[in-house]
């Protein structure tokens, strides 16, 4: 059995961008900065910038309640894809397709006091198909 699982903690580098597919499915993308566990020769800590893709209801929640600087935990799988740009050059993209996005800060740091999300809930915890 092969495993493709990634767990990351980082801060959003800019506000999330949400769109809908032609069939009406929400998709949100954002990038998080994750510190490396060591410092460089100048004693500075470097970071990796990881692109995150979130689908459906969790995508809507991420777009509505996260903003630049928000601290999040992301669990998902790494995906690579490629496409040809306008000049015919092959572009390769590596990203994490998130199954779960955990908001790691109190709601008053994420936005207004009106946020309906409780501090320990994740976008993945909101489902429309629960029988209760």
N, C-alpha and C positions, 0 to 999 in steps of 0.2 A: 504494500500500500504506500502510495506517495502522499506527502503532506505539503500543503501550501497554506500556511497560516502566518499572519503577522499581527503583532500587538504593538502599538505605538502610543506614546504620550508626547504631545507638543502643543504649540500655540499657533493659531491661525495667522498667516502672514498678511491676509487681507480678508474682507468680507466674503462670505460664500456667494457663489453664483448659481442660481437655480433656473432651469428651463423645463419645458415639457416636450416630450417626444411627440411626433405626429399622432400617435395613438393615445395621448393624454397622460403618459406616465411621467411623474416628476423625477428629475435627476439633478443633483446638486454636486458641484465640485468646489474644492478648496484645497489650499496647500498648508501643511503644518511644518513648522521648524522644530526639529528634534536635535537636542544637544548630543554631541559625541561624548563618550565617556572619558576622554583624555584631552589634554591641551596641546597646542602646537609648540613649535620651538620658541615662540615669543611669549608663551605662558597663557595664551588666549584660548578659550573654548570655541571650537567650530561647531557648525550645525549642518545637518542635512535637511533638504527641503523636499518633502514627500507630497505628491499629488494624491488627493483622496476623492473618490467617486462614491456617492450615496444615492440609492434609488428609493422611489415610492414615498410612503409616509415619513420614514426617517429623513429623507431628503427635504421634505417640506419643513419638518421640525428643525433641522440643521440650519436651513436658510432663514427661518423665522427667529431663532433664538441664539444663534452664534454670530460673532462679529470678529473683526480683526483683533488679535490679542487674546481671544478666548482660549482657555486651557481645556483640551479634550483628550480623551482616550479613544483610540480607534482599534477595532478588531476586524480583520477581514483577510482577503487573499490578494497576493501580488499578481498583477496581470500585465503582460506586455503586448503591445500591438504596434503596427506600423502603417504609414500612409505616405503617399507621394504629395509633396507640396506643389505650389504653383509653378516652380521651376523644374519640376520632375525629379527632385531630390528625395530619396527615401528618408523619412523621419521615423525614428523609433521612440516609443513612449513607454515608460514603466510607471505604474500607478497602483494604488491599493483600492480595491473595490470593498467598501466597508459593509459588514453585516451589522455592526453595532457601533454607535457613537455615544460615548459617555461624557456628559457635561461634568467637568471636574471643579467648577467654581460655584459658589452660592449664586442664586438667581439675581441678587441685587448687583453683582459684578457683571452679569451678562446683559443686563438691560433694565427695563422698568420693573417696578414692583408688581405689575399686572401680569407678569409671565405665568401661564397656567402650569408650567412644568415644575414639579417638585425637585428639590436639589439632587436627589439620588436617582431620579428616573432618567432613562435614556430615550432617544427617539425610537429605538427598537421596542421599547416597552409600550408604545401606543399602537394598539391594533384595533381594527374595526370589526374583526370577526370573533371576538370573545362572546360567549353566550350569556354573560352576566354583566 
